[in-house]
Amino acid sequence: MFVIRLPNGNLQVPQTAIGNDGRVIGDVYVEIGPQDADYARLAEQALTPDEAEQRRLEWRAGDAALQREFLEFARLVGDQHWPGLEPGTDAGDPG
């Protein structure tokens, strides 16, 4: 998520929403203006909405290339399991 400079001069700033139980609910944007204490610091890294969209598009293109590379790797490896794991075990299960 990026800090985005809006046409009115305010900034959209990413913020993590946390529930009452302390668990992360999700990421949101909040709008702040020049009166906010963090405005000057955040404005230094702010992107225009067009620049932010361009970065998202570049990431998606990179994700597609990485996915193609992974699929090719998976095709080459076939049904071989990771070293040190018994076939049929879950890699996320340590024991």
Beta strands, then each sheet from edge to edge (+ up, - down):
strand 1: 4-5
strand 2: 11-18
strand 3: 24-32
sheet 1: 1+ 2- 3+
end
